[in-house]
Amino acid sequence: MKSPVTRARRSSLPNAEASAWLQQLLLQLSTQAMKDVARIPLWPSTSVHALRKRMKKMQSLLRLVPPGAQPAALRELRDAIRELKGAVAVQRDTDVLIALGRNLGGQTRPQRGAPIDPVPILRLAYALPRQVHALDVAAITWERVERRHKKTCRRAQQAWQVARHQPEGEPLHDWRKRVKDLYYQALALQRWQRHPKRLRSTHQLGTLLGHRLDLDLYQAQLKQSKKRPHRKLLAEVKVRQARLTRRIFRRAESVFDHSMPRLHPPPQPRR
C-alpha cells in the first residue's frame, strides 16, 4: 500500500498553499492511523509497525511548523502521537527481537506478551483527525517550510558528526531519529526538491541505522537473560554490528558530503 505522503506528492498540489499541503498530509496520516489500530487484533505485527511508522511521519512533518503557531494545539497533537507510539512500543520491540533471534539461531528469545487492547489506542487514534483540524497552520508559507527543512538537515548533519566520534549507543540512536526526520520531510517535499538519488540514499541510511540499533537491542537482551548466551551467538552479533557500521558511514557520505538540495516550491495561485 502506498503511504499517504507518497500519494499526496502525486496529487494536484503544485499550486496549493503550503498550509493546505501540510494539513492534507497530516489528515491523511491520521486517517490511516485509525485503520492501522483497527487492524491490530487481526494482524498485530504488521499493523503495529505501520502505525509507528505513520506516527513518526507525523512527528517529522510537524517539525515543519514554525514555533509560536498555536502552541497548545500543537502540544496536544504531539502528546497524542507520543502516547500512541508508546502504547505499542513493547509489542514492536518484541517482534523485532523474535525475528532477530530466529535469524541468528539464538536460543534466547523474548516471549510475546498479552495481546494489545485496541480500545484505549482507538480512542487516541480517532482523536487525531480532530486535533489536526484544530491546528491552524494558515500562516505557514513555502519560505518557512524551507527554513524549517534546512534546520532538520543541519540537525541530521550535526548528529552525523557526533556519531562519527562515538558510533554506538545514544549518538547512533539520536542520529537515526534525525535521519528519519530528514527522510520523511524530503519524501513529502521530493516533488520540489528534484533529487531522487539523495532521497534513496537517505532512506537506505535510515534503514541501516535501524538494523544496527535492532542488533544493539538484541545484544542488550542477551546480556540481561538469565540463560547465558552462546559465545558464537555473541560473536556473530558483534560481527554484524561492525559490518553494519561500516556500511552506515559509507552511505552517510552520499547524503551529507554535499550541500542539501534547494526547495523549488510551487507558484502561488493568482488571486
MIRO-157014 format. One record per residue (C-alpha): x, y, z; residue number from 1. Coordinates in steps of 0.5 Angstrom, whole numbers. Example, Ala and Ser with C-alpha at 12.3 -4.5 7.8 and 13.67 -1.06 7.14 Angstrom:
NODE;25;-9;16;1
NODE;27;-2;14;2
end
This chain:
NODE;0;0;0;1
NODE;3;7;-2;2
NODE;4;12;4;3
NODE;0;18;5;4
NODE;6;22;4;5
NODE;7;19;-3;6
NODE;0;19;-5;7
NODE;0;27;-3;8
NODE;6;28;-7;9
NODE;3;26;-13;10
NODE;-4;29;-12;11
NODE;-6;36;-15;12
NODE;-2;40;-10;13
NODE;3;44;-14;14
NODE;-1;51;-14;15
NODE;-3;49;-7;16
NODE;-1;54;-1;17
NODE;4;51;4;18
NODE;-1;51;10;19
NODE;-6;47;5;20
NODE;-1;42;3;21
NODE;2;41;10;22
NODE;-5;40;13;23
NODE;-7;35;8;24
NODE;-1;30;9;25
NODE;-3;31;17;26
NODE;-10;29;16;27
NODE;-9;23;11;28
NODE;-3;20;16;29
NODE;-8;21;22;30
NODE;-14;17;18;31
NODE;-9;12;16;32
NODE;-7;11;23;33
NODE;-14;10;25;34
NODE;-15;4;20;35
NODE;-8;1;23;36
NODE;-11;1;30;37
NODE;-17;-2;28;38
NODE;-13;-8;24;39
NODE;-8;-9;31;40
NODE;-13;-15;33;41
NODE;-12;-19;26;42
NODE;-5;-17;24;43
NODE;-2;-15;30;44
NODE;6;-14;28;45
NODE;4;-11;21;46
NODE;-1;-6;24;47
NODE;4;-4;30;48
NODE;9;-3;25;49
NODE;5;1;20;50
NODE;2;5;26;51
NODE;9;7;29;52
NODE;12;9;22;53
NODE;6;13;21;54
NODE;7;17;28;55
NODE;14;18;26;56
NODE;12;21;19;57
NODE;7;26;23;58
NODE;12;28;28;59
NODE;17;29;23;60
NODE;12;34;19;61
NODE;10;37;25;62
NODE;17;40;25;63
NODE;16;44;19;64
NODE;11;48;23;65
NODE;15;54;26;66
NODE;15;56;33;67
NODE;9;60;36;68
NODE;4;57;32;69
NODE;-2;55;36;70
NODE;3;52;42;71
NODE;-3;49;46;72
NODE;-6;45;40;73
NODE;1;43;37;74
NODE;3;41;44;75
NODE;-4;37;45;76
NODE;-2;33;38;77
NODE;5;32;39;78
NODE;3;29;46;79
NODE;-2;24;43;80
NODE;3;22;38;81
NODE;8;20;43;82
NODE;3;17;47;83
NODE;0;12;41;84
NODE;8;10;40;85
NODE;9;9;47;86
NODE;3;4;47;87
NODE;5;0;42;88
NODE;13;0;43;89
NODE;14;-6;47;90
NODE;10;-10;42;91
NODE;14;-7;37;92
NODE;21;-9;40;93
NODE;19;-16;42;94
NODE;17;-17;35;95
NODE;24;-14;33;96
NODE;28;-19;38;97
NODE;24;-25;36;98
NODE;25;-24;29;99
NODE;33;-23;30;100
NODE;33;-29;35;101
NODE;30;-33;29;102
NODE;35;-30;24;103
NODE;41;-31;29;104
NODE;39;-38;31;105
NODE;39;-36;38;106
NODE;36;-40;44;107
NODE;34;-34;48;108
NODE;28;-30;45;109
NODE;23;-26;49;110
NODE;16;-29;50;111
NODE;10;-25;47;112
NODE;6;-21;52;113
NODE;-1;-21;52;114
NODE;-5;-18;46;115
NODE;-5;-11;46;116
NODE;-12;-8;48;117
NODE;-14;-4;42;118
NODE;-20;0;45;119
NODE;-15;6;49;120
NODE;-11;7;43;121
NODE;-17;7;39;122
NODE;-19;13;43;123
NODE;-13;16;42;124
NODE;-12;15;34;125
NODE;-20;17;33;126
NODE;-18;24;36;127
NODE;-12;25;32;128
NODE;-16;28;26;129
NODE;-20;33;30;130
NODE;-13;35;33;131
NODE;-10;36;26;132
NODE;-16;40;24;133
NODE;-16;44;31;134
NODE;-8;46;29;135
NODE;-9;53;25;136
NODE;-3;53;20;137
NODE;-5;58;16;138
NODE;1;62;17;139
NODE;6;57;14;140
NODE;9;59;8;141
NODE;14;56;3;142
NODE;19;60;5;143
NODE;18;58;13;144
NODE;18;51;10;145
NODE;24;51;7;146
NODE;27;54;13;147
NODE;25;49;18;148
NODE;27;44;13;149
NODE;34;47;13;150
NODE;34;46;20;151
NODE;32;39;20;152
NODE;38;38;15;153
NODE;43;42;20;154
NODE;41;37;26;155
NODE;42;31;22;156
NODE;49;33;20;157
NODE;51;35;27;158
NODE;48;28;29;159
NODE;53;25;24;160
NODE;59;29;26;161
NODE;58;27;34;162
NODE;56;19;31;163
NODE;63;19;27;164
NODE;67;20;34;165
NODE;62;16;38;166
NODE;59;10;33;167
NODE;55;7;39;168
NODE;49;8;44;169
NODE;46;14;45;170
NODE;49;18;39;171
NODE;47;13;34;172
NODE;40;13;37;173
NODE;40;20;36;174
NODE;43;20;29;175
NODE;38;15;27;176
NODE;32;20;29;177
NODE;35;26;26;178
NODE;36;22;19;179
NODE;28;19;20;180
NODE;26;27;20;181
NODE;30;29;14;182
NODE;28;23;10;183
NODE;20;24;12;184
NODE;21;31;10;185
NODE;25;30;4;186
NODE;20;25;2;187
NODE;14;30;3;188
NODE;18;35;-1;189
NODE;21;31;-6;190
NODE;17;34;-12;191
NODE;20;41;-11;192
NODE;27;38;-9;193
NODE;28;34;-15;194
NODE;34;30;-12;195
NODE;31;23;-12;196
NODE;38;20;-11;197
NODE;40;23;-5;198
NODE;33;21;-2;199
NODE;34;14;-4;200
NODE;41;14;0;201
NODE;37;18;6;202
NODE;32;12;6;203
NODE;38;7;6;204
NODE;42;10;11;205
NODE;36;10;16;206
NODE;34;3;15;207
NODE;42;1;16;208
NODE;42;5;22;209
NODE;35;2;24;210
NODE;38;-5;23;211
NODE;44;-3;27;212
NODE;40;-1;33;213
NODE;36;-7;33;214
NODE;42;-11;34;215
NODE;44;-7;40;216
NODE;37;-8;43;217
NODE;38;-16;42;218
NODE;45;-15;45;219
NODE;43;-12;51;220
NODE;37;-17;52;221
NODE;42;-23;51;222
NODE;46;-20;57;223
NODE;40;-19;61;224
NODE;38;-26;60;225
NODE;38;-31;66;226
NODE;41;-36;61;227
NODE;48;-35;59;228
NODE;48;-34;51;229
NODE;53;-38;47;230
NODE;60;-35;45;231
NODE;59;-36;38;232
NODE;52;-32;38;233
NODE;55;-26;42;234
NODE;61;-26;37;235
NODE;56;-26;31;236
NODE;52;-20;34;237
NODE;59;-16;34;238
NODE;61;-18;27;239
NODE;54;-16;24;240
NODE;55;-9;28;241
NODE;62;-8;26;242
NODE;59;-9;18;243
NODE;53;-5;19;244
NODE;57;1;22;245
NODE;62;1;16;246
NODE;56;1;11;247
NODE;53;6;15;248
NODE;58;11;15;249
NODE;60;10;7;250
NODE;52;11;6;251
NODE;52;17;10;252
NODE;58;20;6;253
NODE;53;20;0;254
NODE;48;24;4;255
NODE;52;29;8;256
NODE;58;30;4;257
NODE;55;35;-1;258
NODE;50;41;0;259
NODE;43;40;1;260
NODE;38;41;-5;261
NODE;34;47;-5;262
NODE;27;47;-5;263
NODE;23;50;-11;264
NODE;16;51;-8;265
NODE;10;51;-13;266
NODE;8;58;-15;267
NODE;3;61;-11;268
NODE;-4;62;-15;269
NODE;-6;69;-17;270
NODE;-12;72;-13;271
end
